[in-house]
Amino acid sequence: MNPKIVLRIISYLLLIVCGFMLTAVAVALYFREFAVSRAFAEPIVLTVMLAGIFLFTTRNSGRSQPSFKDGFLFVVGGWGMAALLGALPFYLSGTIPSFCDAYFEAISGFTTTGASILTEIQSLPRAILYWRSLTHWLGGMGIVVLTVAILPLLGVGGLQLVKAEAPGPTVDKITPRIAETAKYLWYIYLGMTVIETLLLMGGNMSFLDALTHTFGTVATGGFSTMNASVAHFDSAYIDWVITFFMVAAGMNFVLHFRLLTGNVQTLFTNTELKAYLLIFLSATLIVAYKLHLDVYQGFADALRYAAFQVASILTTTGFATADYEKWPYLAQAVLLLLMFVGGCSGSTGGGIKVIRIVTLFKQAVNEMKYLIHPKAIFPLRFSGQVVRKNIVYAISGFFFLYITILLLVTFVVTLAGVDLLSAVATALATVGNIGPGFGVIGPTCNYAHFPDFVKWVLSFAMLAGRLELYTVFVLFTPMFWPRECKLFTSEKRAISIYCRYSPF
């Protein structure tokens, strides 16, 4: 483990975030929000100075290739520091007076959760609204992937970093070089951003509204510039455009690349994609049918609202066009179940991921087969390929850890006097990076009423969920930190620990 190279890479990452923060300064100056521009400029200057010092002091960082442990440290530390930097404009501008709330809003943005403590959004400075949504866009594909695409120019390899951050149980490389893979993914991401922005502007959205809602869509984040979210626009055209791009953003981005390069056959053979689309279509039809019976007279309206909300919850985006807590209980039950699923692996969505759900289902079927034929061999196949047992074990461990974290977060939330349904929904919405849920965090509510200690726990839950749990919790295992410690008590009963290695 090389702490110097970790600090060096995090410095590069913070400089990249500062570069994007400069665009928020430009927005503030354009709209003559000069006081807000200072709230962005001051953190930029301070961060550039600190990053320069860190880069200078770590110029002799040894080997250029980070290890797996370095990757884990960088990913968790990088996301945490990026959120810290991203919270400063909220706090310094006075938009969010509490630093705890400012950090909660920032980590929610970078993790593409969309959970907010803001009760009044439309009156905020436009530069703040822009930056708030831009954190989604940066976190969507992953700040780490962006850094990996640039690090080769700086002489630093990046495969270990992507393996530590990449969502899903496996990393699927498009090209032999990991930097080229990251660049292609960002080209697709940028292309989707441009196309959706233009389409939304065609629905009479302003450029800023179209851009910020696109950030929230392609990143499956959910921050809106309106108090009523997408429902504010009351447009079937806008609803369908956002629905399409939410579903597309919930797909594995490698499949987008295969499709653009003419490899259409991959779409028909990919088990996860077929399961993902089947879940989306089935849930949409069930909800639409029930809404048509009890809420909307026209089936077209029922289908429009059902498809949007199903896509929003399934892909963990979190936009809303209706108060689904007023829908029939069957429709609410479907949405609650979808909160356990999430998007595809390799997408910007959160949650357990479809690939894990399908793998566990196939394994459960195989276990029943073994009961009937104990000596038979039933290989578990996924997209025509045999899944190795170690992957099944890893998925099983992830599922157990995911449920455990949900229970722990639920317990912490109930300490604040929240009812059980709201507490469970809060755990699902934060660990799964969804944002809105049910009860006190429903589509018309927010997280402002929670006490600070709950907000800090939820901030950690959002980070852990975005980084697939293992990446974060491995840092808490004794085996991660190789050390030979001598523990002794002095006459003053002070405990001193001497370690061969330390994190910093």
Summary of the structure (lengths in Angstrom):
residues: 504
radius of gyration: 22.9
end to end distance: 10.2
largest distance: 80.9
contacts: 1771
relative contact order: 0.10
helix: 65%
strand: 2%
